[in-house]
């Protein structure tokens, strides 16, 4: 079902592929768009990319960029006049330099707590809104590659291809208790005995884990890996119940919709859609459709809260998106968001906001309007290295309009974690003007006279 990729260039993954510590070089799109066109939704963008180099965790200082990447031309209107940006569209609330931890590789947020994983063996916990360090989760294993948080558990995937699990308790104070390491020895023995020899597959990933996703309703945890597979874990006993041979190349990301539909993204330049059939025996997940992105490996995925829009960040610098048809349930290509000059490495959504982090050391915030069009409302600059992870959430620090503002955390390979506050000033100003107008006595009298005359 997947499209032919024989003509495409090789595109290795960003993640580690050995112990030789290769140097990370950023993939630059060969079809760079002007920065002032970044807010446009392009219907059919070019999707050519240079080969992406492996992700190195010993990143040197990046060389200075050419002026075309450092200078942002001012936006102009139809008459050629300069359009001034709305003030206070975003601000950096706080930042923390974690040089001892090394490069920040993953971030997750839940219930006012932010969890960050880095090159070290420590998962740091931060409390919002004060952004103060709240605690640490330590193990003997190093390099936290992926994090996922549910209502009562924290899952952390490490470079040894194992997943550590902590239980969160809320009795007076928040506590984290280590409860399991997946796969467990007992689950490995049970699986080996219960499975026929011809159907046996490794109970543990053979490569680094790149992404995690939780289906709490069905008691399932998904883990994607560079070994080209996705494993399905039963949370109740931490047992691997299925291994999905997902792609022909490393799997970089996995995302899960509320209806149980599973999305996987790979270096083979495709996104695959899987459905779970409870009557299919030992392999309940079946492939339903393959969404091609031509020659652009997909590094990250994100879904809107209702599952209506799927976003995929690619090495060509574009964020491609697909719209779900509510009648047929099929994914239809909607377009691409342009603006990044290097590979898109992470994505996150909150309400109508879409946040993308890139190897160009910037993050872009997009707002999806009621008409489905996306507008870039902020370009967050401040990191000195690629933005590796981002988490957006609707936590508010003041009494502001909820859908027009969001809070987000960005983690970079420069070892810096930043917290940002982004507000869609255009929508907010319209609502504030309408509210002020409705409170104007002159407007109220005219409206009353008009209604009386009618």
N, C-alpha and C positions, 0 to 999 in steps of 0.2 A: 504493500500500500504506500510505502514511502517513495518519494520521488528520487529519480536517479541523480547521484551526486558524483559520478565518475569524473566529470569535467571540472569539478571544483578543486581549489587549491587545498593542501593539507592545512588543518587548523588545530593544533594541539591545544590542550586546556590550559587555563591560567594556573591550575593547582599543581602541587608538587608531583613530579613523575620519577623521583629518585632522590638520592642523597648527594647529587652532584652540585646542588645549589646554583641553578642557572640564573643568569641575570635577566630581570624583567624588563622587557621593552614594550612600549605601548603601541597598539595597533591604530594607525592613522587612516581614516577613511579617505579613499581616493576621490571622493565626490563631496568635498567639504562645502557646506553651505555658509553664506554670510551669517554672522551672529545675529543681525537684526531680523533675520527671517526665522529665528528659532521658535517663535510662537505659532508659526503656521502649521497646519496639519496637511502634510503632503500626501496626495492620493496614491501615487505610484513612485516612490523614491528609488534612486539607484541603490543597489545593495551589494556593491563590490567592496571587498575588504582585503587588507594585507594579512598575511598569516600572523596569528597571535602567538606570542611567546609564552612559555610557562611562567607561572606566578612564582617569583622568588621572594623568599622571606629574609633576604639580606639585601635590601634595596639600596643602591647608591643614590646620592643626591641627583635629581633629574637635571639634565642640561637646560640652559635657558631656552625658552621657546622663541620662535620667530615673531616679529611684530604682529603678523596677521592673527596670531593666536592670543596675544596679550591685549590687543586693542579691540574694544567693542564699539563699533560705529553707532552713533546715536540714531534712534528711530526717527523717521520723518513721516509727515503726513502727505496727502495728495498734492499739496501746493509746494512741497519741498521744505517746509518749515520743520524745525526740530520739535519733537514731542518730548516734554519733560516727564520723567517717570514719577509715579505717585510716591509721595514720601512715606517712609516707614512701612514699606511693603514687607520687609523682613528685618530681623535683627538676631544677632548671636547672643543668647542669654548667658551661656557659660561654656567654658572649655577646660579640659583636663589633659595634661601631657603625661602619658603613661610610658615613658621611655624604658622603664624597667621591664615592662611586659612585652615590649617590642611592638610589632605591627598589629593593629587591630583588625581582626578577620571576620567577626560576626557580632551582631547585636540583636537583642530581642526585648520587647517591652510588654508588661502585663501588670495591671492593678497598681499603677503608680510606681512600679519598680522597673529599672532598666538593667539588663544583664549584658555584659560585654565579654567576648572571648578574644584572646590574643595569642601571640607566639609562645607565651609562657604557659605554665600549668595552672593558672589562676583564672577563674571566672569571677569578675568583679560585679558587685551589685550596687546600684545607685538609686537613691530615693529622690523622687520629684515631688514638688517643684523646686526644692532647694538645691537639687543636684549634688547631694552629699553622698560620699561612699557609705554604704549601708552594711556591707559584709563581703565575704569572699567564699568561694567554693574551690577547694584545693584537691588535687589528685597527684599521683606520681607521674601520670602521663602528661606530655607536653603538647602544645599547639591545639587550641580549640578551633575547629574548622566550621562548626555549625551549631546553632542554638535554636531551641524551640521550647515554648512555655505554654502549659495548659493551666487550667484553673487551680490545680493542686500539685503539679509536677513540673520539674525542670529537666530537659533532656539536652545533653551536651555531647557532641561527636568529636572525637580526638583523632590525631594523626595515626594512631595505632589501629584505626578502623573499628574501634569499639565505642559504645554509647554508654555514658554514665547517667544515672537517674537519681534525682533528689526529690523528696516529698516536701512540700511547703505546708507549714502549719500556721494558723492565725490565732492561736490561743493567747491573747494578751499581746504578745510580740511575735513578729515573723521569724520563724526558724526554718532551716533547711536541713533535712536529714537524708544522708546517702542511703539508698535502699537497694540499688542493683547496678550491675554492669552487664550490658548486652553485647554479645550473647553470653548467657550463663553456661557453666559447664554442664549443669543438669539438663538444660534445654537441648544442648548439643547431643548428649547421649540419648535422650528421648527421641529426638528427630532422627538420629542415625538408626535406631532400632526399628522405629515405626515406618521408615521409608525404604522402599525397594532399592536395591543397589543401582539399577539403571536410572533411577530418578533422583539419586542423591546429588545435592549441590552443596557447596560450602556454606556452613551456617554463619560464617563471618565474611564480610566484604574483603575482597582481595586487593582493594585499592582504597585510597582516602575517601571518606564520606564528604560529599559536597553540599548536601541539603537535607533538611528534615521537614516532615509535615505530619500533623496529627488529625486523626478522625476520631474525636472523643465519643461520638454517638455509637460507632461500631467497635470501639475499644481497639483501635489500630494506630500504629505509628509506621510511617513510610520513611525510608532512608535511601537517598540516591548516592551513587558512588562513581568514581572514575573507572571502576571495573566494568562499566557499561550496563550495570544492573540496578534494579530497585528492589529492595527487600521489604517485605511486609511483616511487621512484628505485632504479636498479640500483647497488649499492654498488661493484661491481668497476670500473666505468668512470664512475660518478657521472652517469649518464644518466637522464633522466626517460622512463620507458617507458609510463606511463599517467596519465591525469587522470580522476579519478572526480568526476562531478557529484553530490556527496554529499547536499546539503540545499538547501532553498529560502532558508535564512538562513545567516549566518556559522557556520562550524564552529569550535567552541571547544576540543574535545579529541578525541583519538584514543587507543585502547588496543588492544593485540594479545594474544591468547591463544596458548598454546604450540601449539595445533593449527592456527594460522594464521587463525583467525576474527578479523575486524577489526570494531571497534566505533567509531562516530563519534557525537559529541554536538553539538547545535546550539542556536541561539537559537529555532529553530522548535518547541521543546519536545518533541523526540523524540530517541531513541537508535536508530541504525540498525545492523543487523548485516549484514556482508558476508562472502562466501566467495569464495575464489579458485579458479577453474576453469582448469586449465592447457590445456584444449582449446578455449578460447573466443576464440582469436586475439588481436586488438589490445586487447580489453577483457575481461580475464579475471576481473575482480571483479564479482560480481553481488549485488544486494540480496536478502536472504532474509527478513528480518522487520523491522518497525518497532515499537519500544517507546515508547508515548506517555507523557508526563508531564503531560498536560493543558496548563495555561497557565503552566508553570514552565520557563523556558529552562534547559538543562543546561550548566553551566560547566566541569565537570571529571568525569573518569572514573577508576576504579581497578578492578583485578581481583585476586582472590586468586591465589596462586601456582599452584594447580591449575586455575584458570579456572572454578571451581564457583560463584562469587558475583561478580556485577557490581554495582558501586556507582556511582551518579550523583549529584553534588552540584548542587543547583538554587538558583535565586534566591529560592525561598520559604523557605529556611533548613533544608530537610529533605535528608537523604541517603537517597535511594530505592535499593532494591537488588532484584536479580532472581536467582533460583536456577536453575541449569542442571540440567535433567533428564538424568540419565545414560542413560536408556533412549531418549528421543526426541531429546535434544540441544537441545530448545527452552528458551527462557528463560521462567520463570514469576515473576510479581511476588511478592516476599516480604514487603514492607512498607517502612517508612521509619523513620529514626532522627531523633528530634526533640531540640531543645536550642538550636540556634543561633537568634539573633534576627534575623540578617541573612543575606545570600546566602552560600552555601558556594562558596568560590573554588578550593579545592584539596583533593585526596585522596591518600592513600598507604596501602599495606597492607604488613604484615610478619608472617608466621606467622598467628596468630589476632587480630592487632591491626589496627584500622582507625583512621586519623587523618584528621581533617577540619579544615581551616582556613577561617575565615570573615571576612567584612567586619565582624563585630562585635568584631574584634581578639582573638579567642580561638581556641584549638585544642582540640578534643575528642578523647579517645582512647577507643575502644570495643573491648571484648573479645568475640569470638564464641565462645560455648561449644559443647560437643559436641552440645547439643540444637538448635543453630542460632540461639539467642536472643542478642541483643547487649546488653551492659551498658556504660554509660558509667562508666569507672573514674577518669577524670581530666579536669579542665578547666584547660588551661594558659593562664594569664593573665600578662601582662608586656609585650606589645606595645602601642603607643599608636596604631597604625593597622591597617587590614585586613591579615590574614595572607594573603599572595599565593601562597606556595608552601610545600610541606612534603615531606620525604623521610624515610621510616621504613626501618630496616634492622636486622637481628639482631646487629649488632656489639656485643660485651659488653666492659665495662671491668673486670669482676671475675668471679669464679667464682660466677655466679648461675644459677638455673634458666633455660634458654634460652627456652622457649615462654611463660613467664610474665613476661617482661621484654623491652623493646626500647629502642633509641636512635633519636631522631628529631631532625631539624633543621627549624626554621621560619624563613622569611624574610618580612619585612613591608615595607609601603610606608613605614614609619618609618625604613628604612635599617638595621635591626638584624637580625642573624642570631643565633639562639639554638640551643643544643644541649641536649636534654632526655633524661633517663633516666626511663622509666616502667615501673612494676612492678605486676602484678596481685596485690596483697597478699592478696586473699581466697583465691585458688588456692594461692599460695605458703604461706600460713599453714596451710592444710589439709594440704599435703604435708609441711611441717615438723613439724606435730603428729603426723602418721602415722609419720614417721621416728623422732621422739622416743619415741613409744609402742612402736614395734617394738623399740627398744633398752632398754626398761624390763624388768628381770629379772622383776618380779612379773607383768607382762603375758605374758612368754615362758613362765613356769612355768604360768600359768593356761591358756595356749593349748596347751601340751604335755599338761596334765592332761585338757583337753577332748578333744583329738584321741585320747588313749589310751582315754578312756571310750567314745568312739564306736567 
